[in-house]
């Protein structure tokens, strides 16, 4: 049995997990739209991913991902001279 609400929950769940785990809410929604093959679940997926992103804080599944880190001034490169 396949119900539309089951597909909706799956799409929102995928978008929410990707947005919270990898800190990419818009990419998560685009991925779900591409995976589902339609645009019917974009708004619910966007809401779910925004909430999941906000609730997850600074947690990430990628150990190398650093959020909001400033580069030290000695490592900054002037694009015009590079």
C-alpha positions in Angstrom: 0.0 0.0 0.0 1.3 3.4 -0.9 -0.3 6.5 0.5 0.6 10.1 -0.4 1.1 11.0 3.3 3.7 8.2 3.6 5.7 9.7 0.7 5.4 13.2 2.3 6.8 12.0 5.6 9.7 10.2 3.8 10.5 13.3 1.8 10.4 15.7 4.8 12.4 13.2 6.9 15.2 12.9 4.2 15.4 16.7 3.9 15.4 17.2 7.6 18.2 14.7 8.2 20.4 16.1 5.4 19.8 19.7 6.5 20.7 19.0 10.2 23.5 16.5 9.6 25.4 18.3 6.9 24.3 21.9 7.5 22.9 22.3 4.0 19.2 23.1 4.2 18.7 24.3 0.6 20.8 21.5 -0.9 18.7 19.0 1.1 15.5 20.4 -0.4 16.9 20.3 -3.9 18.1 16.8 -3.4 14.7 15.6 -2.2 13.0 17.3 -5.2 15.4 15.6 -7.6 15.1 12.2 -5.8 11.3 12.3 -5.7 11.0 13.6 -9.2 8.6 16.4 -8.6 8.0 19.6 -6.8 4.9 18.7 -4.7 6.9 18.3 -1.5 9.2 21.3 -1.8 7.4 23.6 0.7 7.0 20.9 3.5 10.6 19.8 2.9 11.8 23.4 3.2 10.0 23.9 6.4 11.2 20.6 7.8 14.8 21.3 6.8 14.7 24.8 8.3 13.4 23.5 11.6 16.0 20.7 11.7 18.8 23.0 10.8 17.8 25.5 13.6 17.4 22.7 16.2 20.7 20.9 15.4 22.9 23.8 16.5 26.6 23.4 15.7 26.4 19.6 15.6 27.5 18.0 12.3 28.3 14.5 11.1 31.4 15.7 9.3 34.3 16.1 11.7 36.1 18.3 9.2 33.3 20.8 8.7 33.8 24.0 10.6 31.1 26.6 10.9 31.6 30.3 11.1 35.3 30.1 11.6 37.3 33.2 10.7 40.6 32.9 8.8 43.6 34.4 10.7 44.7 37.7 9.2 48.1 36.3 8.1 46.3 33.6 5.9 44.1 36.1 4.1 45.0 36.6 0.5 44.4 39.7 -1.5 42.6 38.5 -4.7 43.9 41.4 -6.8 47.6 40.6 -6.1 47.3 36.8 -6.2 
